[in-house]
C-alpha cells in the first residue's frame, strides 16, 4: 500500500513500490525508474497495488504501473474522497480492439454507518453500558450526540473517545448543544459530508488540556502524512515554552509523552505502523521492534481541523509557521517556529531569515540534492532562537563560530556534519541543555574544555560520531556536568582514561568496542559492550533495559546479576555471546522483600557460545519473586553445559512466549525441568500451557529425550504453527507420556 496524499511525489511512490518487489533502481530519473518498474511488474503474475488517499489524477504510465491485461500486470485499488478521481483514473485504461480480457473498473462507494451501527461503535468507544443501573436520560442524550456524527466513522471514534467518562445527563446535554450550535457549517471549501466530522473533531479538541491543545496544533505544522518523531516534539515544545513550569528537558519529555498518549487515546493522533513490524516473528524482528522509534502521525482530516482551529484561535506560532513553511508569505516579525524539510538551493533564499526576530525554533533538513554551502552567519540575527536543528548538510555548512552569537540557544542539533573548522566558539553557548552531534566527524579534534564549559548540559548525544582518541577529552569531564542525565556515544576501550567509570544516568545509549550499532530511541537505557570489562559501567548496570555483551574478559565475572538485584527489575532485552567464564546468567539470592518482582519486564533473551553456562536462572527453590510474564523470545545457541531451560515454576509464567529456538546445546536433557519426589507429586496435579507459542525450533541437542514434560496440558500449545526439529538422536517423544 502506498499513501499518495494531497501532494503526490512520483519518486516516493516509485521507491515504495520498488521496495515491495525488491527492485533496486539503476536509473536516477523518474522516467528511467518508471521504465524499470514497468518491466519488473509486468513479469509478475499477481500484483495488487493499493493507492491510498488519492486527491488528484495520477498518470500510472509515468509512475511505471502496468494495468493488468492478458494475465500480466497489476490490479489497482485506490481510495479517495473524490468520486471524479475514480472516473479520471478509469479513463487511463485503453481497450485495444478485440481484447476482452481487460480489468473491470468498479467504483465502490463506502457509505456512512446507519443509525444502529453508529450507536454500536459510539457506545463502544465511549465505554457506555446500557444496563439497568444506567440512567435512561443519559443514554438518550448520548444517542443524540452520536446522531450528530451522521455515520462518519472518524467523527464517531474521535468524539466518543473524547467523551469517554462523561456520565451525567447535564454533560451529555452540553456536548449535544455545542454540536447543534456549531458554526462549522458555514466553513467554505469543505464537502457537506465532512462538516459534521469537523464539528465532532473540534468538540474532541475542546476536551483537551491547554498544553495538550498546543502540542496537537504543533503536530499540524508537519506536512501531510509525515512521520512525526516524538523526540522532535519534545525539543520543539521546550523551545516554544509550551510547558512553562518545566525546569528540565526530561520534565518536558514526560509531559509530551503523556500528551501523545492522551491524543492517541482520543484518536487525534495515530501510531505510524509503517515504521516497524507489529508482528515480529524472529529474533532479528524483535530486536528491530524494540530498538525502533515509535513514530506518530495525523489523519489528514484531523490535520485539516487542527489547521482550521489554528487559523481562528490565538495560536500565532502554529498558524504562522505552517503558512511560512508552505507559502513563504508570512509576517516574519511574529514567526516563532519554522520547519523546512528537503532544503536546497531553490528554497528559500538565504535572506529569508532576516527579520525573524521572534523565531524560537528552526529546523533545516537538507535534501539529497543539496550541494550548496549554507552559511551559518545568516542566522546571527536570530537572537531569540532556543532550538536549532540542522541535519544532512555534511560538508555544506560554514561559519560554525557564528553560532556563538545565539546566546539564548538551549538545544543544538548538528547531525552528520564534518567539522573542518575550530569548535571553540561553541563553548560560549553556556545556556545549552542539549548538544546533539550524532554521525559527525571532528577533523580538527575536539577542544579540551568545550564540554566542561557547558555546565547546564542535560543531554549529550554523539552516537555514530568517530570520536576515537577524542574520548580522552570528553569522558573525564562528564563528572563535572552536574545536570547531565542523558548520554549517547560509541567509544573504544583503547582510549578510556584510567579508572574511569560512567556517572549514573537517567537514559543512555553507550556502545563500547562495537561498530555494528544502529540508532536506538534515546528514551532507552542501552548498553553494548564487546571485549572489555564491566567495571566502567557499574553505575549503569543497575537500571539497564537493553543489554548486549560479547567477549567479556573479566575472569571474576561468573554471573551477570550479583546480590544487588536491581538489574533484574528493569531489564527488557538481554543478549550475551562468547563469554567463556560465564556460568550463570541470573543468580538470585533469597530475600525477605515480598513486594520484590524480578525479570517481569524481560521480553527477549539471546544466549550464544557460552561453553561454561550451566544455569540461566539460579535461585532458591522457594524463590517466588521471579516473573517471566513478559518473555516473548528465547534463543539459545551452543550453551555447552546447560541441562534445562526453565524450572517448572518459571514455565508456569510463560504466558507470552512466542518463539523458542535451541541449537547445539549438547548437555540439554529437558526444556522444562522435571522434579523428583514430593515436588514431582505436586506438579502432576498441575498442568503447563504455552498459550502464545507459535514457533519452536530445536537442532543438535544430542541428549534431549523429550520436548515437553508429561504435565503439559492436552491443549497446552493452541497457537503452535511451526515445529522444526533436526539432529536429535536421543529424542523419544515430543511430549513425555
C-alpha positions as CSV (number, residue, x, y, z in Angstrom):
1,X,0.0,0.0,0.0
2,X,1.3,3.5,-0.9
3,X,-0.1,6.6,0.7
4,X,-0.4,9.3,-2.0
5,X,-1.8,12.3,-0.1
6,X,-2.7,15.7,-1.5
7,X,0.7,16.5,-2.9
8,X,1.8,13.2,-4.7
9,X,5.5,12.6,-5.0
10,X,6.1,10.3,-8.0
11,X,9.6,9.5,-6.9
12,X,8.5,8.3,-3.5
13,X,5.6,6.3,-5.0
14,X,8.1,4.6,-7.3
15,X,10.5,3.9,-4.4
16,X,7.8,2.4,-2.2
17,X,6.5,0.0,-4.9
18,X,10.1,-1.0,-5.8
19,X,10.8,-1.8,-2.2
20,X,7.9,-4.1,-2.0
21,X,9.1,-6.1,-5.1
22,X,12.8,-6.0,-4.1
23,X,13.7,-3.9,-7.1
24,X,16.9,-1.8,-7.0
25,X,16.7,1.1,-9.5
26,X,19.7,1.5,-11.8
27,X,18.4,4.8,-13.2
28,X,18.1,8.1,-11.4
29,X,15.5,9.9,-13.4
30,X,11.7,9.4,-12.9
31,X,11.4,8.3,-16.5
32,X,14.2,5.8,-16.1
33,X,12.7,4.4,-12.9
34,X,9.2,4.2,-14.5
35,X,10.6,2.0,-17.3
36,X,12.4,-0.3,-14.9
37,X,9.4,-0.6,-12.6
38,X,7.1,-1.3,-15.6
39,X,9.4,-4.1,-16.8
40,X,9.6,-5.6,-13.3
41,X,5.8,-5.5,-12.6
42,X,4.9,-6.9,-16.0
43,X,6.8,-10.1,-15.1
44,X,4.6,-10.7,-12.1
45,X,1.5,-12.9,-12.4
46,X,-0.3,-11.4,-9.5
47,X,0.3,-7.9,-8.3
48,X,-2.2,-5.8,-6.3
49,X,-1.2,-2.2,-5.6
50,X,-3.3,-0.1,-3.2
51,X,-3.0,3.7,-3.7
52,X,-4.4,5.3,-0.6
53,X,-5.7,8.8,-0.1
54,X,-5.6,10.0,-3.7
55,X,-6.7,13.6,-4.2
56,X,-5.9,14.1,-7.9
57,X,-5.5,12.0,-11.0
58,X,-2.2,10.0,-11.3
59,X,-0.6,9.1,-14.5
60,X,0.1,5.4,-14.0
61,X,2.4,5.2,-17.0
62,X,4.7,7.9,-15.7
63,X,4.9,6.0,-12.4
64,X,5.6,2.7,-14.1
65,X,2.5,0.8,-13.2
66,X,1.2,-1.5,-16.0
67,X,-2.5,-2.3,-15.6
68,X,-3.5,-6.0,-15.8
69,X,-4.1,-7.4,-19.3
70,X,-3.9,-10.9,-20.6
71,X,-2.9,-12.3,-17.2
72,X,0.0,-9.8,-16.7
73,X,0.4,-6.5,-15.0
74,X,-1.2,-5.0,-11.9
75,X,-4.6,-4.7,-10.3
76,X,-5.2,-1.3,-8.7
77,X,-7.3,-0.4,-5.7
78,X,-7.4,3.3,-4.9
79,X,-9.1,5.2,-2.1
80,X,-10.3,8.7,-2.5
81,X,-12.9,11.1,-1.1
82,X,-13.5,12.4,-4.6
83,X,-15.6,10.3,-7.0
84,X,-14.4,12.2,-10.1
85,X,-10.9,10.9,-9.3
86,X,-12.2,7.3,-9.8
87,X,-13.6,8.3,-13.2
88,X,-10.4,10.1,-14.2
89,X,-8.2,7.1,-13.3
90,X,-10.5,4.7,-15.1
91,X,-10.1,6.6,-18.4
92,X,-6.4,5.8,-18.4
93,X,-7.0,2.2,-19.5
94,X,-7.2,2.0,-23.2
95,X,-9.0,-1.1,-24.5
96,X,-7.3,-2.5,-27.7
97,X,-9.7,-3.6,-30.4
98,X,-10.8,-7.2,-30.0
99,X,-9.3,-7.5,-26.5
100,X,-11.9,-8.8,-24.0
101,X,-9.5,-9.6,-21.1
102,X,-9.5,-6.1,-19.6
103,X,-9.8,-5.5,-15.9
104,X,-13.2,-4.1,-14.9
105,X,-13.4,-0.7,-13.3
106,X,-15.6,-0.8,-10.3
107,X,-16.3,2.2,-8.1
108,X,-17.4,1.1,-4.6
109,X,-18.8,4.0,-2.6
110,X,-18.3,3.4,1.1
111,X,-21.4,4.8,2.6
112,X,-21.8,6.1,6.2
113,X,-22.9,3.8,9.0
114,X,-26.6,3.5,9.7
115,X,-28.1,4.7,13.0
116,X,-27.7,1.3,14.7
117,X,-24.1,0.8,13.6
118,X,-23.3,4.4,14.6
119,X,-24.6,3.8,18.1
120,X,-22.9,0.5,18.5
121,X,-19.5,2.0,17.6
122,X,-20.1,5.2,19.6
123,X,-21.2,3.2,22.7
124,X,-18.1,1.0,22.5
125,X,-15.6,3.9,22.1
126,X,-17.3,5.9,24.9
127,X,-17.4,2.9,27.2
128,X,-21.2,3.3,27.7
129,X,-23.3,0.4,29.2
130,X,-27.0,0.1,28.6
131,X,-27.7,-1.8,31.8
132,X,-30.5,-1.4,34.3
133,X,-28.3,0.9,36.5
134,X,-27.7,3.4,33.7
135,X,-30.0,6.5,33.6
136,X,-32.2,6.3,30.6
137,X,-31.9,10.0,30.1
138,X,-28.1,9.8,29.9
139,X,-28.3,7.1,27.2
140,X,-30.9,9.1,25.2
141,X,-28.7,12.2,25.3
142,X,-25.7,10.2,24.3
143,X,-27.6,8.8,21.3
144,X,-28.5,12.3,20.2
145,X,-24.8,13.2,20.3
146,X,-24.0,10.1,18.3
147,X,-26.5,11.1,15.7
148,X,-24.7,14.4,15.1
149,X,-21.8,12.3,13.7
150,X,-24.0,11.4,10.8
151,X,-22.5,7.9,10.4
152,X,-18.9,9.1,9.7
153,X,-16.5,6.7,11.4
154,X,-13.7,9.2,12.0
155,X,-16.2,11.5,13.7
156,X,-17.8,8.7,15.8
157,X,-14.5,7.3,17.0
158,X,-12.9,10.7,17.8
159,X,-15.9,12.2,19.5
160,X,-16.8,9.1,21.5
161,X,-13.2,8.8,22.7
162,X,-13.2,12.4,23.9
163,X,-16.4,11.9,25.8
164,X,-15.3,8.7,27.5
165,X,-16.0,9.1,31.2
166,X,-18.9,11.6,30.8
167,X,-21.7,10.1,32.9
168,X,-24.2,12.8,33.7
169,X,-27.2,13.9,31.7
170,X,-26.0,17.5,32.0
171,X,-22.6,16.9,30.5
172,X,-24.1,15.0,27.5
173,X,-26.6,17.8,27.0
174,X,-23.8,20.4,26.9
175,X,-22.0,18.3,24.3
176,X,-25.1,17.9,22.2
177,X,-25.9,21.7,22.3
178,X,-22.3,22.5,21.2
179,X,-22.6,20.3,18.2
180,X,-26.0,21.7,17.3
181,X,-24.9,25.3,17.6
182,X,-21.6,24.8,15.9
183,X,-20.8,27.4,13.2
184,X,-18.6,24.9,11.3
185,X,-21.5,24.5,8.8
186,X,-20.5,27.9,7.4
187,X,-17.0,26.9,6.6
188,X,-16.2,27.1,2.9
189,X,-14.2,24.6,0.8
190,X,-15.5,21.6,2.9
191,X,-17.6,18.9,1.4
192,X,-21.0,18.7,3.0
193,X,-20.5,15.2,4.4
194,X,-17.3,16.3,6.1
195,X,-18.7,19.2,8.0
196,X,-20.1,17.0,10.8
197,X,-16.7,15.3,11.2
198,X,-15.2,18.8,11.6
199,X,-17.7,19.6,14.3
200,X,-17.0,16.4,16.2
201,X,-13.3,16.8,16.0
202,X,-13.5,20.3,17.3
203,X,-15.5,19.1,20.3
204,X,-12.8,16.5,20.9
205,X,-10.2,19.2,20.8
206,X,-12.1,21.3,23.3
207,X,-11.9,18.5,25.9
208,X,-8.0,18.6,25.9
209,X,-5.9,20.4,28.4
210,X,-4.4,23.7,27.2
211,X,-0.9,22.3,26.9
212,X,-2.1,19.2,25.0
213,X,-4.1,21.5,22.7
214,X,-0.8,23.3,21.8
215,X,1.0,20.1,21.2
216,X,-1.8,18.9,19.0
217,X,-1.6,22.1,16.9
218,X,2.1,21.7,16.8
219,X,1.7,18.3,15.1
220,X,-0.3,20.0,12.4
221,X,2.8,22.0,11.4
222,X,4.3,18.9,9.9
223,X,3.5,18.0,6.2
224,X,0.6,15.7,5.4
225,X,1.2,12.0,6.2
226,X,4.5,12.9,7.8
227,X,6.0,10.5,10.3
228,X,6.5,12.6,13.5
229,X,9.3,11.7,15.9
230,X,8.1,12.3,19.5
231,X,11.6,13.4,20.4
232,X,11.4,16.3,18.0
233,X,8.2,17.3,19.6
234,X,10.0,17.3,23.0
235,X,12.6,19.7,21.7
236,X,10.1,22.0,19.9
237,X,7.8,22.1,22.9
238,X,10.8,23.2,25.0
239,X,11.7,25.9,22.5
240,X,8.2,27.2,22.4
241,X,7.8,27.1,26.1
242,X,4.6,25.1,25.9
243,X,5.3,23.6,29.4
244,X,6.4,26.9,31.1
245,X,6.8,25.5,34.6
246,X,9.2,22.7,33.5
247,X,12.7,23.0,34.8
248,X,14.4,20.3,32.7
249,X,14.2,18.6,29.3
250,X,13.2,15.4,31.0
251,X,10.2,17.0,32.6
252,X,9.0,18.2,29.2
253,X,9.7,14.7,27.7
254,X,7.4,13.2,30.4
255,X,4.7,15.7,29.7
256,X,4.9,15.4,25.9
257,X,4.8,11.6,26.0
258,X,1.8,11.8,28.3
259,X,0.1,14.2,26.0
260,X,0.8,12.0,23.0
261,X,-0.8,9.1,24.8
262,X,-3.8,11.2,25.5
263,X,-4.1,12.3,21.9
264,X,-3.8,8.7,20.7
265,X,-6.4,7.6,23.2
266,X,-8.6,10.4,21.8
267,X,-7.9,9.2,18.2
268,X,-6.5,12.6,17.4
269,X,-3.0,11.0,16.7
270,X,-2.2,7.6,15.2
271,X,0.7,5.2,15.7
272,X,2.7,5.2,12.5
273,X,2.6,1.4,11.8
274,X,4.6,1.7,8.6
275,X,7.8,2.4,10.6
276,X,8.1,-1.1,12.1
277,X,6.6,-4.5,12.1
278,X,3.8,-5.0,14.6
279,X,4.0,-8.8,14.5
280,X,7.7,-9.8,14.8
281,X,8.4,-13.5,14.4
282,X,12.2,-13.9,14.5
283,X,15.0,-12.7,16.9
284,X,16.0,-10.0,14.4
285,X,12.4,-8.9,14.1
286,X,12.2,-8.5,17.8
287,X,15.4,-6.6,18.1
288,X,14.2,-4.2,15.3
289,X,10.9,-3.9,17.1
290,X,12.3,-2.9,20.5
291,X,15.0,-0.7,19.0
292,X,12.8,1.2,16.6
293,X,11.5,4.6,17.4
294,X,7.7,4.7,17.7
295,X,6.6,7.4,15.3
296,X,3.2,9.0,15.2
297,X,1.2,10.7,12.5
298,X,-2.1,12.7,11.9
299,X,-5.0,11.5,9.9
300,X,-5.3,14.1,7.1
301,X,-8.9,15.1,8.2
302,X,-7.7,15.6,11.7
303,X,-4.8,17.7,10.4
304,X,-7.2,19.8,8.4
305,X,-9.3,20.5,11.5
306,X,-6.2,21.4,13.5
307,X,-5.1,23.9,10.9
308,X,-8.5,25.4,10.8
309,X,-8.6,25.8,14.5
310,X,-5.1,27.3,14.5
311,X,-6.3,29.9,11.9
312,X,-9.1,31.2,14.1
313,X,-7.5,30.9,17.6
314,X,-4.8,33.0,19.1
315,X,-2.1,30.4,18.4
316,X,0.2,32.5,16.2
317,X,3.2,30.3,16.4
318,X,1.4,27.4,14.7
319,X,-0.6,29.4,12.1
320,X,2.4,31.5,11.0
321,X,4.8,28.6,10.9
322,X,2.7,26.4,8.7
323,X,2.0,29.2,6.3
324,X,5.7,30.1,6.3
325,X,6.7,26.6,5.5
326,X,4.3,26.1,2.7
327,X,3.9,29.5,1.0
328,X,6.8,31.7,2.3
329,X,4.3,34.5,2.7
330,X,4.3,35.3,6.4
331,X,4.7,38.0,8.9
332,X,8.3,37.4,9.8
333,X,8.2,39.5,12.8
334,X,5.7,37.2,14.6
335,X,7.1,33.8,13.4
336,X,8.2,31.5,16.3
337,X,8.7,28.2,14.6
338,X,10.0,27.3,11.2
339,X,10.5,23.7,9.9
340,X,12.0,23.3,6.4
341,X,12.4,19.8,5.0
342,X,14.3,19.0,1.8
343,X,16.2,22.3,1.9
344,X,18.1,23.0,-1.3
345,X,19.3,26.0,-3.3
346,X,15.7,26.6,-4.6
347,X,14.0,27.0,-1.2
348,X,14.1,29.5,0.4
349,X,16.6,32.3,-0.4
350,X,19.3,33.0,2.2
351,X,18.0,36.4,3.1
352,X,14.7,34.7,4.1
353,X,15.8,34.5,7.7
354,X,16.3,38.3,8.1
355,X,13.7,39.9,10.2
356,X,12.6,36.8,12.1
357,X,13.4,38.4,15.5
358,X,10.9,36.2,17.4
359,X,11.9,32.9,15.9
360,X,12.5,30.4,18.7
361,X,12.7,27.1,16.8
362,X,14.4,26.5,13.5
363,X,14.8,23.1,11.8
364,X,16.5,22.7,8.5
365,X,16.9,19.3,6.8
366,X,18.9,19.2,3.7
367,X,17.7,17.3,0.6
368,X,19.8,14.6,-1.1
369,X,20.4,17.1,-3.9
370,X,21.7,19.9,-1.7
371,X,25.1,20.8,-2.9
372,X,25.3,24.5,-2.0
373,X,27.2,25.7,1.1
374,X,25.0,27.0,3.8
375,X,26.5,29.9,5.7
376,X,25.5,29.9,9.4
377,X,26.3,33.6,9.5
378,X,22.8,34.3,8.1
379,X,21.4,33.1,11.4
380,X,23.3,35.7,13.6
381,X,20.2,37.9,13.8
382,X,18.1,35.2,15.4
383,X,18.9,36.3,18.9
384,X,15.8,34.7,20.5
385,X,16.5,31.3,18.9
386,X,16.2,28.5,21.5
387,X,16.3,25.4,19.3
388,X,18.4,24.9,16.2
389,X,18.3,21.6,14.3
390,X,20.3,21.1,11.1
391,X,20.5,17.6,9.6
392,X,22.1,16.2,6.4
393,X,24.3,19.1,5.4
394,X,27.6,17.1,5.8
395,X,30.2,19.4,4.4
396,X,27.7,22.1,3.2
397,X,27.9,24.2,6.4
398,X,30.4,27.0,7.1
399,X,30.8,29.6,9.8
400,X,30.3,27.5,13.0
401,X,31.7,30.3,15.1
402,X,28.7,32.5,14.1
403,X,26.5,30.3,16.4
404,X,28.3,31.8,19.4
405,X,26.1,34.9,18.9
406,X,22.9,32.9,19.6
407,X,23.3,33.2,23.3
408,X,19.8,32.0,24.1
409,X,20.3,28.8,22.3
410,X,19.4,25.8,24.5
411,X,19.1,22.9,22.1
412,X,21.7,22.5,19.3
413,X,21.5,19.6,16.8
414,X,24.0,19.2,14.1
415,X,23.6,15.7,12.5
416,X,26.1,14.3,10.1
417,X,28.4,17.3,9.8
418,X,32.1,17.2,9.1
419,X,33.7,19.9,11.3
420,X,36.5,21.4,9.3
421,X,36.9,24.5,11.4
422,X,37.5,25.2,15.1
423,X,34.7,24.4,17.5
424,X,36.0,26.5,20.4
425,X,33.3,29.2,20.0
426,X,30.6,26.7,20.8
427,X,31.8,26.8,24.4
428,X,30.3,30.3,24.6
429,X,26.8,28.8,24.3
430,X,26.6,28.4,28.1
431,X,22.8,28.1,28.1
432,X,22.9,24.8,26.1
433,X,20.9,22.0,27.6
434,X,21.1,19.6,24.7
435,X,24.0,19.1,22.4
436,X,23.3,16.6,19.6
437,X,26.3,15.9,17.3
438,X,25.4,12.4,16.1
439,X,27.2,11.0,13.0
440,X,29.7,13.9,12.9
441,X,33.3,13.9,12.0
442,X,35.7,16.1,14.1
443,X,38.5,16.6,11.6
444,X,40.4,19.2,13.7
445,X,39.9,17.3,17.0
446,X,37.7,18.3,20.0
447,X,38.5,21.4,22.1
448,X,39.6,20.1,25.5
449,X,37.4,22.4,27.6
450,X,34.4,22.7,25.3
451,X,32.1,20.2,27.1
452,X,33.2,21.3,30.5
453,X,32.2,24.9,29.8
454,X,28.6,23.8,29.1
455,X,27.7,23.4,32.7
456,X,23.9,23.4,32.0
457,X,24.1,20.4,29.7
458,X,21.5,17.8,30.4
459,X,21.8,15.7,27.3
460,X,24.8,14.9,25.2
461,X,24.5,12.8,22.0
462,X,27.5,11.6,20.0
463,X,26.4,8.2,18.7
464,X,27.7,7.4,15.2
465,X,30.4,10.0,15.5
466,X,34.0,8.9,15.2
467,X,35.4,10.2,18.5
468,X,38.3,7.7,18.9
469,X,41.1,9.5,20.8
470,X,38.8,12.4,21.4
471,X,37.2,10.2,24.1
472,X,40.1,11.0,26.3
473,X,39.0,14.7,26.1
474,X,35.2,14.0,26.6
475,X,35.0,11.2,29.1
476,X,37.0,12.8,32.0
477,X,34.7,15.9,32.1
478,X,31.4,14.0,32.4
479,X,31.7,14.1,36.2
480,X,31.9,17.9,36.0
481,X,28.5,18.3,34.4
482,X,26.1,18.3,37.4
483,X,22.9,18.2,35.3
484,X,23.9,15.5,32.8
485,X,21.3,12.7,32.8
486,X,21.4,11.5,29.1
487,X,24.4,10.3,27.2
488,X,24.8,8.6,23.8
489,X,28.2,7.6,22.3
490,X,30.3,4.8,20.7
491,X,33.8,4.6,22.2
492,X,36.7,2.1,22.0
493,X,38.3,0.7,25.3
494,X,41.7,1.7,24.0
495,X,41.0,5.3,24.8
496,X,39.4,5.0,28.2
497,X,41.0,7.1,30.9
498,X,42.4,5.1,33.8
499,X,39.9,4.2,36.5
500,X,37.1,5.9,34.5
501,X,33.5,5.0,35.5
502,X,30.5,6.4,33.7
503,X,28.3,8.5,36.1
504,X,24.8,7.5,37.0
505,X,22.4,8.5,34.2
506,X,18.7,8.5,33.7
507,X,19.0,7.5,30.0
508,X,21.9,6.3,27.9
509,X,22.9,4.6,24.7
510,X,26.5,3.5,25.1
511,X,28.5,1.1,22.8
512,X,32.0,0.1,23.8
513,X,34.3,-1.5,21.3
514,X,31.4,-2.0,18.9
515,X,30.9,-0.6,15.5
516,X,27.8,-2.5,14.5
517,X,25.3,-0.4,16.3
518,X,22.2,1.0,14.8
519,X,20.4,4.1,16.1
520,X,18.1,3.4,19.1
521,X,15.4,5.6,20.5
522,X,17.0,7.9,23.0
523,X,14.3,7.1,25.6
524,X,16.0,3.7,26.1
525,X,18.7,2.6,28.5
526,X,21.0,0.7,26.3
527,X,24.5,-0.9,26.7
528,X,26.5,-2.8,24.1
529,X,30.0,-4.0,25.3
530,X,32.5,-6.1,23.5
531,X,35.9,-7.4,24.6
532,X,36.1,-5.4,27.8
533,X,35.3,-5.4,31.5
534,X,32.1,-4.3,33.2
535,X,33.7,-2.0,35.7
536,X,33.3,1.1,33.6
537,X,29.5,0.8,33.5
538,X,29.0,-0.4,37.1
539,X,26.7,2.5,37.9
540,X,24.6,2.0,34.8
541,X,24.3,-1.8,35.2
542,X,21.7,-1.4,37.8
543,X,19.0,0.2,35.6
544,X,19.9,-1.0,32.1
545,X,16.9,-2.0,29.9
546,X,18.7,-3.4,26.8
547,X,22.0,-5.2,27.4
548,X,24.3,-6.7,24.8
549,X,27.5,-8.3,25.9
550,X,30.2,-10.1,23.9
551,X,33.6,-11.5,24.8
552,X,33.7,-10.1,28.3
553,X,37.2,-10.6,29.6
554,X,36.7,-10.2,33.4
555,X,37.7,-13.6,34.8
556,X,35.9,-12.9,38.1
557,X,32.5,-12.5,36.5
558,X,30.7,-15.8,36.8
559,X,27.2,-14.3,36.6
560,X,25.5,-11.1,35.4
561,X,23.4,-10.4,38.5
562,X,25.1,-10.2,41.9
563,X,23.4,-9.8,45.2
564,X,22.2,-6.4,44.1
565,X,19.2,-7.4,42.0
566,X,18.1,-4.0,40.6
567,X,19.2,-5.1,37.1
568,X,16.5,-7.8,37.3
569,X,13.8,-5.2,37.8
570,X,14.4,-3.1,34.6
571,X,15.9,-5.5,32.0
572,X,13.8,-5.9,28.8
573,X,16.4,-7.5,26.4
574,X,19.5,-9.4,27.2
575,X,21.9,-10.7,24.6
576,X,25.1,-12.4,25.8
577,X,27.7,-14.0,23.5
578,X,31.1,-15.6,23.8
579,X,31.8,-15.0,27.4
580,X,33.9,-18.1,28.3
581,X,33.8,-17.7,32.1
582,X,30.1,-17.1,32.5
583,X,28.4,-19.9,34.5
584,X,25.1,-18.3,35.4
585,X,23.1,-15.5,33.8
586,X,20.7,-14.5,36.5
587,X,21.6,-15.5,40.1
588,X,19.0,-14.6,42.7
589,X,19.6,-14.7,46.4
590,X,16.9,-15.4,48.9
591,X,15.1,-12.2,50.1
592,X,12.5,-11.3,52.6
593,X,11.2,-8.5,50.5
594,X,7.9,-10.0,49.5
595,X,7.0,-7.0,47.3
596,X,10.1,-7.5,45.1
597,X,9.3,-8.6,41.5
598,X,12.2,-9.7,39.2
599,X,12.5,-10.0,35.5
600,X,8.9,-9.1,34.9
601,X,9.8,-6.8,32.0
602,X,12.2,-9.2,30.2
603,X,11.0,-9.7,26.6
604,X,13.9,-11.1,24.7
605,X,16.7,-13.5,25.9
606,X,19.5,-14.4,23.5
607,X,22.5,-16.5,24.6
608,X,25.2,-17.7,22.2
609,X,28.5,-19.6,22.6
610,X,28.7,-19.8,26.4
611,X,30.7,-23.0,26.9
612,X,30.6,-23.0,30.7
613,X,27.0,-21.8,31.2
614,X,25.2,-24.3,33.5
615,X,22.2,-22.2,34.5
616,X,20.2,-19.4,33.1
617,X,18.3,-18.8,36.3
618,X,19.7,-19.9,39.6
619,X,17.6,-19.2,42.7
620,X,16.4,-20.7,46.0
621,X,13.7,-23.3,45.5
622,X,11.3,-21.2,47.5
623,X,12.0,-18.1,45.4
624,X,8.6,-16.7,44.4
625,X,9.8,-13.2,43.1
626,X,10.7,-14.1,39.6
627,X,8.0,-13.5,37.0
628,X,8.6,-14.1,33.3
629,X,5.1,-12.9,32.2
630,X,6.6,-10.6,29.5
631,X,9.1,-13.0,28.0
632,X,8.3,-13.5,24.2
633,X,11.6,-14.8,22.7
634,X,14.2,-17.2,23.9
635,X,17.1,-18.1,21.6
636,X,19.9,-20.4,22.9
637,X,22.9,-21.4,20.8
638,X,25.9,-23.5,21.9
639,X,25.4,-23.3,25.6
640,X,27.5,-26.4,26.3
641,X,26.7,-27.3,29.9
642,X,23.1,-26.2,30.1
643,X,20.9,-29.1,31.2
644,X,17.4,-27.4,31.3
645,X,15.9,-24.1,30.3
646,X,13.1,-23.4,32.7
647,X,12.1,-24.7,36.1
648,X,8.5,-25.8,36.4
649,X,7.7,-22.7,38.5
650,X,9.1,-20.4,35.8
651,X,7.5,-22.3,33.0
652,X,4.1,-21.5,34.5
653,X,4.7,-17.8,33.9
654,X,5.4,-18.1,30.2
655,X,2.0,-16.7,29.1
656,X,3.5,-14.6,26.3
657,X,6.3,-16.8,25.0
658,X,6.1,-16.9,21.1
659,X,9.4,-18.1,19.9
660,X,11.8,-20.7,21.4
661,X,15.0,-21.6,19.5
662,X,17.6,-24.0,20.8
663,X,20.7,-25.1,18.8
664,X,23.8,-27.2,19.7
665,X,23.2,-27.4,23.4
666,X,24.9,-30.8,23.9
667,X,24.0,-31.4,27.6
668,X,20.4,-30.3,27.4
669,X,18.1,-33.0,28.6
670,X,14.9,-31.1,29.4
671,X,13.4,-27.8,28.3
672,X,11.2,-27.8,31.5
673,X,13.0,-29.3,34.5
674,X,11.2,-32.4,35.8
675,X,11.3,-32.6,39.5
676,X,11.6,-35.7,41.7
677,X,10.0,-37.0,44.9
678,X,7.4,-34.9,46.7
679,X,7.8,-32.0,44.3
680,X,7.0,-34.2,41.4
681,X,3.8,-35.3,43.0
682,X,2.8,-31.7,43.4
683,X,3.4,-30.9,39.7
684,X,1.4,-33.9,38.5
685,X,-1.8,-32.2,39.6
686,X,-0.9,-29.0,37.8
687,X,-0.6,-28.7,34.0
688,X,1.5,-26.3,31.9
689,X,0.3,-24.3,29.0
690,X,2.1,-22.1,26.4
691,X,-0.8,-20.2,25.0
692,X,1.1,-17.9,22.7
693,X,3.9,-20.2,21.5
694,X,3.9,-20.1,17.7
695,X,7.4,-21.2,16.7
696,X,9.6,-24.0,18.2
697,X,13.0,-24.8,16.7
698,X,15.4,-27.4,18.1
699,X,18.6,-28.6,16.5
700,X,21.6,-30.6,17.5
701,X,20.8,-31.3,21.2
702,X,22.4,-34.7,21.5
703,X,20.9,-35.7,24.9
704,X,17.4,-34.3,24.6
705,X,14.8,-37.1,25.1
706,X,11.6,-35.1,25.4
707,X,10.5,-31.7,24.1
708,X,7.8,-31.2,26.8
709,X,7.2,-33.0,30.1
710,X,4.2,-35.1,30.9
711,X,2.4,-32.3,32.7
712,X,1.8,-30.2,29.6
713,X,-1.9,-29.8,29.1
714,X,-3.6,-31.6,26.2
715,X,-4.5,-28.2,24.8
716,X,-1.3,-26.5,26.1
717,X,0.0,-25.4,22.7
718,X,-3.0,-23.8,21.0
719,X,-1.1,-21.4,18.8
720,X,1.8,-23.6,17.7
721,X,2.3,-23.2,13.9
722,X,5.9,-24.2,13.3
723,X,7.8,-27.1,14.9
724,X,11.3,-27.7,13.5
725,X,13.5,-30.5,14.8
726,X,16.8,-31.8,13.5
727,X,19.7,-33.9,14.8
728,X,18.1,-35.1,18.0
729,X,19.5,-38.7,18.2
730,X,18.1,-39.4,21.7
731,X,14.6,-38.0,21.1
732,X,11.9,-40.4,22.2
733,X,8.7,-38.3,22.2
734,X,7.6,-34.7,21.8
735,X,5.5,-34.9,25.0
736,X,6.6,-37.4,27.6
737,X,3.9,-40.0,28.4
